[in-house]
Amino acid sequence: MFDGNWRSAVNRGLDPIGAVLCRLGVSADGVTAFGIVMAAVAAVVIGRGQLILGLVFLILTGLSDALDGPIAKAAGSSSVRGAFFDSASDRVCDALLFGGVAWYLGSNEPGRIFMLPVALMAVASLVSYLRAKAESLGLDAKGGLMERAERFFVLGAGLAFSFVLIPILWAMLGLTAATAVYRFAKVWRQADSLHSV
C-alpha cells in the first residue's frame, strides 16, 4: 500500500536530506550497514524487555532504510550491487527484529506464543520473495495491505503499547498473509494472460 500510494512523495521529501548527507561524505552502503546494526541492537533490547528503547532503535532502522536510496541518488551511485545489498539487508533486519520479539515473548509469555513472530517472519519473507521472483520474470507483484513499511509502523505501535503487542502481531500475521495471497493472485493473472496470448 505504501509503495503504491506514498513512496514517490516520501522519496521526494527525503531527496534534500540525502543530498546533504552525501555532501557530508555519508555513503548509501554505510547507511544500509548502519541500519543492520540498529536492527541488531533493537533485537537485543526488545528481547531484554526494553520495548520503548527498542522502538527508538526500530525508528533508526527505518530511517536508515528510507535514506540509503536518496543518498545513492544524490551521489549518482545507484547500482545493481547497491540494490542487492539493500534488499538483502531488509531481510536481515526483518529477521533480527522479529527474532527480538520472539525472544521477548518467550521470556515473558506462557506457552508457545513466541512462535507468532516466527510465523510472521516466515510469511513476510514469502511476501518479499513473491515480489522478487515476479520482477525477475518481468512481472509486477507490488501492493497489498501489509508491506514492509506498514509492518514497521504497526510493530512500532505494538512496542509503544505493549499491552496490545500480541493482538497487533496476530493482526499483522493475518494482513501479511492476505498480502501474500494478493501478490500470488496478481502474478498468476499476469502470467496467465501472457500464456494465453
C-alpha positions as CSV (number, residue, x, y, z in Angstrom):
1,M,0.0,0.0,0.0
2,F,2.8,2.4,0.9
3,D,4.7,1.6,-2.3
4,G,1.7,2.3,-4.4
5,N,0.5,5.5,-2.7
6,W,3.2,7.3,-0.9
7,R,6.6,6.0,-1.9
8,S,7.3,8.6,-4.5
9,A,6.2,11.5,-2.3
10,V,8.3,10.3,0.6
11,N,11.3,9.9,-1.6
12,R,10.9,13.4,-3.0
13,G,10.8,14.7,0.6
14,L,13.9,12.8,1.6
15,D,15.9,13.7,-1.5
16,P,17.2,17.0,0.0
17,I,18.2,15.2,3.2
18,G,20.0,12.6,1.1
19,A,21.8,15.4,-0.8
20,V,23.0,16.9,2.5
21,L,24.2,13.6,3.9
22,C,26.0,12.9,0.6
23,R,27.8,16.2,0.8
24,L,28.9,15.3,4.3
25,G,30.5,12.2,3.0
26,V,27.9,9.6,4.1
27,S,27.6,6.7,1.7
28,A,24.5,4.8,0.9
29,D,26.1,1.4,1.7
30,G,27.3,2.9,5.1
31,V,23.7,3.9,5.9
32,T,22.4,0.4,4.9
33,A,25.0,-1.2,7.2
34,F,24.1,1.2,10.0
35,G,20.5,0.1,9.6
36,I,21.5,-3.6,10.1
37,V,23.4,-2.6,13.3
38,M,20.4,-0.7,14.6
39,A,18.2,-3.7,13.9
40,A,20.6,-5.9,15.8
41,V,20.6,-3.5,18.8
42,A,16.8,-3.3,18.6
43,A,16.5,-7.1,18.7
44,V,18.7,-7.3,21.8
45,V,16.9,-4.5,23.8
46,I,13.4,-5.8,22.7
47,G,14.4,-9.3,23.8
48,R,15.5,-7.9,27.1
49,G,12.1,-6.3,27.6
50,Q,13.1,-2.7,27.0
51,L,10.3,-2.1,24.4
52,I,10.3,1.7,24.3
53,L,14.1,1.7,23.8
54,G,13.6,-1.0,21.1
55,L,11.1,1.4,19.4
56,V,13.8,4.1,19.3
57,F,16.2,1.7,17.5
58,L,13.4,0.4,15.3
59,I,12.8,4.0,14.1
60,L,16.6,4.4,13.5
61,T,16.5,1.2,11.4
62,G,13.6,2.5,9.4
63,L,15.2,5.9,8.8
64,S,18.4,4.1,7.6
65,D,16.3,2.1,5.2
66,A,14.5,5.2,3.9
67,L,17.6,7.3,3.4
68,D,20.1,5.0,1.7
69,G,18.2,5.4,-1.7
70,P,18.2,9.2,-1.6
71,I,21.9,9.2,-0.7
72,A,22.7,6.9,-3.6
73,K,20.7,9.1,-5.9
74,A,22.4,12.3,-4.8
75,A,25.8,10.6,-5.2
76,G,24.9,9.2,-8.6
77,S,26.0,5.8,-7.2
78,S,22.7,3.9,-7.6
79,S,23.7,0.4,-8.8
80,V,22.6,-3.2,-9.1
81,R,25.0,-4.0,-6.3
82,G,23.6,-1.4,-4.0
83,A,20.0,-2.5,-4.7
84,F,21.0,-6.1,-4.0
85,F,22.7,-5.1,-0.7
86,D,19.7,-3.0,0.3
87,S,17.3,-5.9,-0.4
88,A,19.4,-8.4,1.5
89,S,19.7,-6.0,4.4
90,D,15.9,-5.7,4.5
91,R,15.6,-9.5,5.1
92,V,18.4,-9.5,7.7
93,C,16.7,-6.6,9.6
94,D,13.3,-8.3,9.5
95,A,14.8,-11.5,10.9
96,L,16.6,-9.6,13.6
97,L,13.5,-7.6,14.7
98,F,11.1,-10.5,14.7
99,G,13.7,-12.6,16.4
100,G,13.9,-10.0,19.2
101,V,10.1,-10.0,19.6
102,A,10.2,-13.8,19.7
103,W,12.9,-13.7,22.4
104,Y,10.8,-11.2,24.4
105,L,7.6,-13.3,24.2
106,G,9.5,-16.5,25.0
107,S,10.8,-14.9,28.2
108,N,7.6,-13.1,29.3
109,E,4.6,-15.0,28.0
110,P,3.4,-18.6,28.7
111,G,3.0,-21.3,26.1
112,R,4.2,-21.2,22.5
113,I,3.2,-17.6,21.7
114,F,6.8,-16.9,20.9
115,M,6.2,-18.7,17.6
116,L,3.8,-16.0,16.5
117,P,6.6,-13.6,15.4
118,V,8.4,-16.5,13.8
119,A,5.4,-17.3,11.7
120,L,5.1,-13.6,10.9
121,M,8.7,-13.5,9.8
122,A,8.1,-16.5,7.5
123,V,5.1,-15.0,5.8
124,A,6.8,-11.6,5.5
125,S,9.7,-13.4,3.7
126,L,7.2,-15.0,1.4
127,V,5.7,-11.6,0.5
128,S,9.2,-10.3,-0.3
129,Y,10.1,-13.4,-2.3
130,L,6.9,-13.2,-4.4
131,R,7.8,-9.7,-5.4
132,A,11.4,-10.5,-6.2
133,K,10.6,-13.6,-8.2
134,A,7.9,-11.8,-10.1
135,E,10.2,-8.9,-11.0
136,S,12.9,-11.4,-12.2
137,L,10.2,-12.7,-14.6
138,G,9.3,-9.3,-15.8
139,L,6.0,-9.2,-13.8
140,D,4.7,-6.9,-11.2
141,A,3.9,-8.1,-7.7
142,K,3.8,-4.8,-5.8
143,G,0.9,-3.9,-3.5
144,G,-1.0,-5.4,-0.6
145,L,-2.2,-4.2,2.8
146,M,0.9,-5.1,4.8
147,E,4.1,-4.3,3.0
148,R,7.4,-3.7,4.8
149,A,6.7,-0.1,5.7
150,E,3.4,-0.9,7.2
151,R,5.0,-3.7,9.2
152,F,7.4,-1.2,10.7
153,F,4.7,1.2,11.7
154,V,2.5,-1.5,13.2
155,L,5.3,-3.2,15.0
156,G,6.3,0.2,16.4
157,A,2.7,0.6,17.7
158,G,3.0,-2.8,19.4
159,L,6.2,-1.8,21.1
160,A,4.8,1.6,22.2
161,F,1.7,-0.1,23.6
162,S,2.9,-3.4,24.8
163,F,-0.4,-4.5,26.3
164,V,-1.7,-4.9,22.7
165,L,1.5,-6.3,21.3
166,I,0.2,-9.8,20.9
167,P,-3.2,-8.8,19.2
168,I,-1.2,-6.5,16.9
169,L,1.1,-9.4,15.9
170,W,-1.9,-11.5,15.1
171,A,-3.4,-8.7,13.0
172,M,0.0,-8.3,11.2
173,L,0.1,-12.0,10.5
174,G,-3.4,-12.0,9.0
175,L,-2.8,-9.0,6.9
176,T,0.7,-10.1,5.8
177,A,-0.8,-13.5,4.8
178,A,-3.5,-11.6,2.8
179,T,-0.8,-9.6,1.1
180,A,1.0,-12.8,0.1
181,V,-2.3,-14.2,-1.4
182,Y,-2.9,-10.9,-3.2
183,R,0.5,-10.9,-4.7
184,F,0.3,-14.5,-5.7
185,A,-3.0,-14.0,-7.4
186,K,-1.8,-10.8,-9.1
187,V,1.2,-12.5,-10.6
188,W,-0.8,-15.6,-11.5
189,R,-3.2,-13.4,-13.5
190,Q,-0.4,-11.7,-15.3
191,A,1.3,-15.0,-16.1
192,D,-1.9,-16.5,-17.3
193,S,-2.6,-13.6,-19.6
194,L,0.9,-14.0,-21.1
195,H,0.4,-17.7,-21.5
196,S,-2.9,-17.2,-23.3
197,V,-1.5,-14.7,-25.8
